[in-house]
Amino acid sequence: MEEYSSIFGLPLLQTLFESRRRALNAAIGQLHPEDFKTATAASTTAARLQSQFQLQPVVLGEPEIMRDEEIVVDLAPGQSIFGLKSKAYLVDVEYPFTGSPELLGHAPTNVSFGGNTRVYKPGYGRSIPITVQVSRLERAVALAAAEEKMQATRSLIAANAAQANAWSAEVEREIADGLARRKNDLDALYGKTF
């Protein structure tokens, strides 16, 4: 089932960055001498922190049609004579994605959006479900309707990608600096070099 919110109702991406920075600093503060005992241990610690705190831009895969359902709808006012009804179809389309799903729940900083501002949220797993109503049960028609609904979501993904890449580069430096500081603190506390 599709879920969406307005781009204007999403928290700013900066709040995600700040939250992750606090969590990173706390994680570095919890490191023990064993995390630095060997070059391999230090390298593994750095890789673990990078994996945990860097953000990977969201990349959408090819949409997949998951199911369809025939429905009966009222004709539009002015077209209906004697309450006639028309046949239509509901088609569920899913967009699989890779990357950090948190990016889909935050609005980019300093980017404006016009027109459609509905941003669709991931369902269970790593896909974004969309339901469209079409008059003809054709793949191209259903996918075109889904793409129209996904415009704001695609804009959000593109705008967040550059900021996520910049954040990840910054976090990599912060991890290296934080690990060096923590190692120095532990060396001073224990009176030996790890």
N, C-alpha and C positions, 0 to 999 in steps of 0.2 A: 504494500500500500504506500502510495506516495505521501511524503511529508515535505512541507516547504515552509519557509519564512521569508519575510521581506529582507532584502539586503540591509535596509536601514534598521532592522531590529536585531541584527547580529552584533555581538561584542567586537571591538576592534582587534585586529591581529596583534597589535602592540600588547594587549592584555595577555595573550597566549605567550608572547615572548617573555614578558616580565615574570609570569608564573613559572615558565620553564627555567628562567635564569635563577629564581629563588630555589627551585628544586635541585638544579645543578649545583649551586653553592652548598646546599645542605648535603647532597650526595658526596661532594668532595670532602666536606668536613667530617664525614663518617668513615673515610678511608683509614685502613690500618697499615702497620708496617709490612704485613704480608703482601699488600698490594704493590709494594715497591721493591721487594726483596731481591728480585732478579730483573734483568732487562725484559725478559719474556713476560713476567708478571706485570711490570709497569706498562708494557705495550698492550697487554690484554685489558688492563684497567682503562687505558685511554680509549681503546676500541669499543669497550662496553659502554662507556660514558657517551661517546660520539653516537653510537647506535641508539642509545636511549634518549638523547636530547636534541640531536639534529632533526630537522624537518625535511622530508622529501616532497617536492612538488607533486601535486595530484596530476595524473595522466589518465584520461578517459580511454577506454578500449572501444571496440566496435559494439554498437548497441545490439541487443538480442531481444527478439520477440518471445515472450514467455507464455502468454495465453491470450485468448480472445473470447468474447462473449457477445452474442447477439442480444440487442435490447430494442424496445419499442419506445419511440419518443413522439411527443406532440409536435405537429408542424408549427412553424413560427406563426405568430398572429398575422392575419392577412393572407396566409397561404392555406390555412385550415378551412375546409368546407365541411360542415356538419361533424366537426370533431375527429377528422381523419388523423391517422397516426402514420408514422414512417418508421422504417427499419434503420437501425444504426448499429455500430459495433464498438465495444470497449476493448482496447488492446493494451495489454501490459507490456512495457518495454523496459529493459534493464540495461544500464550503462555500467559495465564493470570498470574498476579503476585500480590504479596502484598509487602509492604515495601515502602521505600522512593524512588520515581522515579528519583530524582536528582542523585542518586548513579549510574544510568545507563549512565549518561552523563559525568562522570569523571573517569580518569584513576587512578588506585592505585599507591601509592608511593613505589618505590623500588621493583617492581615486573616485571619480564620479560615474554614476550609472544613470542611463536614461531609459525611458520606455519600461519594459518588463523588469520588475525588480524581485520576482520570485526566485529564490534559490532553493533548489531541491536538496534534501538531506539524504545521506546514505541509509539504506535499509539494513537488514541483517547481513553481515558479511561485508564484502567489499564491492558493493554495487549500489547504484542510485536507481530506484524504481520510479517509473513514470506511467501514468494511465492516460490514454488519449481516446477521444471519441471520434470516430470517422464514419463517413457515409458508405464507403466502399472498403471491403476487406482485401486490401492490397498492401503488400510489404512496403512499397515506396511511399504510399500515402500515409501509413502509420508512422514510418520513420521520419517523414517530413514534419508531421504534426508533433512528434516527440522532440525533434530538433528545435522547433519553434519555441516549445516550452522550456527548453534547456538553455536558451540564449543567456540569461542572467547568470546561470550557474557556470557556463563556459567563460563568461567575462570575469567572474569571481576567481575561477581557477587560474586564468591567465594573469590576473593582477596579483594574486597571492604567490605565484611561482617565483617572481623576481624577488619579492620580499623574503620568501622562505629560503631561497639560495643565499641571499645576503646574510640572513640570520645564521644559517648553517656554517658559513665561513667565519662569522664572528664567534660562534660557539666553539669552533675548533680551536681558535686562538685562546679563548677563555678557559677551555679545558687544559690546554698545554700550560698556561700561566697558573691556573689553580692547582694542577698537579705538582708543579715545581714548588709553589708556596707550601702546599701540604707536606710534601717530602721534606722541605727545609724545617718546617715546624716539628715534624716527627723526629728528624735527625737531632734537633736541639733538645727536644723533650727526653729522648732516650739516650742522648750523649754518644751516639754513633751514627755512621752513615749507612743508609739502606740502599 
